[in-house]
Amino acid sequence: MKPPVKLPLTPAHVPKLSQSLVDFAGPLLVNVETTAGFESALALAVQLWNLGALPEAKQGEALWKLGETLRHHPSTQLPGWAVADLADYVERRKTVYAADHRIVTEHRVAWHKGQPCLEVVSYDLDVAAAQSPKASPPA
């Protein structure tokens, strides 16, 4: 599945997150032939997308846990190379998509006439930081 040449923009003038995720997941989707494989690849892409938004200090442990889970879970339907290259995806998230501070809180793949449609609910970390109560200066 190829993303459109020009990604549609949300009101905040950033690409739709669903399209960004399909683009981000592109290498995981190569040679995926089943709906289950497609959904597994997108689920992994969502986890990696969110992991790339974590503070640097927490990424290493989270990446290790994800890798161990995938290596030892019998239902993982991804090729071994995909699991081995998890850190590359996190780095890609932090570089190519560095300006996008949204994380995925929920997603699902709907199938329409055999074609996948990714539906995403997200949370913008910039908005959350702006709405966070500021610490009062010491008196």
N, C-alpha and C positions, 0 to 999 in steps of 0.2 A: 504494500500500500504506500503510495507516494503522497506526501503532503502537497497542497497547492503551492504554486510558485510564490504567490504573494499571500501570506497568512492573513485571515480576517482579523480585524482589530476589535478589542473590547472597548468600552467607553474610556478606559484608562489609557488607551492608545498602545496597548501591548497585544501581541497575538493571543487568540483564544487558547486557553490552556490545553484543551483537548487536542488541538492541532500541534502545539508545541510538544506535547507528550508523544504523539504519533511520530513526529520527527525525531525526537530524542530516542524513542524505542526502535527506530529504523533498523539498526544493525541486528537487534534481537528478532526482528520480524522476517529477516531474510530466510527463505526456504521453510517458513512455517506453513504447514499444509492443512492443519486441522483447526477447528474453532477453539478447541481446548488449548492447543498450543499457542494460538493467537492471544487468548485471554491470559494464559500464564505469562507470556512475554510482556504483555501490558501491565500485569500485576507487578512483575519484577521491575519494570521501568518506573512505575509509580513509587515503589519503595526506594529505588535509587535516586529518583528526583527529590523526594523528601529528605533522604539522607544527605544529599548535597547541600541542603539548606541548614543542616545542623551546624552548630559552632565547630570549628576545626578540632578542638580538643575532644569532642565526642564522636567524630566521624570514624576514627580508626576502630574503636571497639564495636560500634554499630555495624560497620562493614564486615568485620570479622564474624560477628554473630549471624549476620545475614548469609554470608558465605558458608558457614558451618551448617546452618539450617538447610540450605539448598543442596549441599553435598550429601547430606544424610537423609533427605526426605525422598522416599521412593516414588512419590507422585510428581516430582519435578520433571516437567516435559521440555526442558531446555537443553540444548547441546552443551557439552562440557566446556567448550571454549567460552560460552556466554557466562558461565559461573566463574570461570577463571579470570575474566576481565572486568570484574565488578568495579574495581578502583578506577579504571579508565572511564566508566560511565559517570562516576561521582565527579571526577575531574572535568569531564565534558560539561556536566551540569553547572559547575562552578565557573567555567570560562565562557562557553557559548551562550549560556542562559543566565549569566551573572546578574543581569539587571532585573530578572523576574524573581520576585521574592514571595511568590505564592507557593503554598504547599497543598497537596491533595488530601482532602479529608474523606472523600468518598468517590468511588468511580464504579462504572459498570459499562459493559459492552452490550449494546443492543444490536440485534441482527435484523436488517431490513433487506428482504429479497437476496439473502446470501451475502450482503455487504455489511461490514462492521461499522458501528457508529459509537464512538466513545463519548460517554456522558460523565462530566466531572463536576464535583463540588469542591471548591477550594477556599483557602483562608489566606489572606494577604498579610504577611508578617509586617509589612510597612504600616498598614492600617492599624494592626494590633499594637505596634510600638507607639504610634501617634496617639492612640486612645488610652494607653497605659498611664496610670496615675504617676506623676513625677514625684520623685523623692523630695521632701521638703528640706531646704538647707538647714543646717544646725543653727539653733538659736543662739 
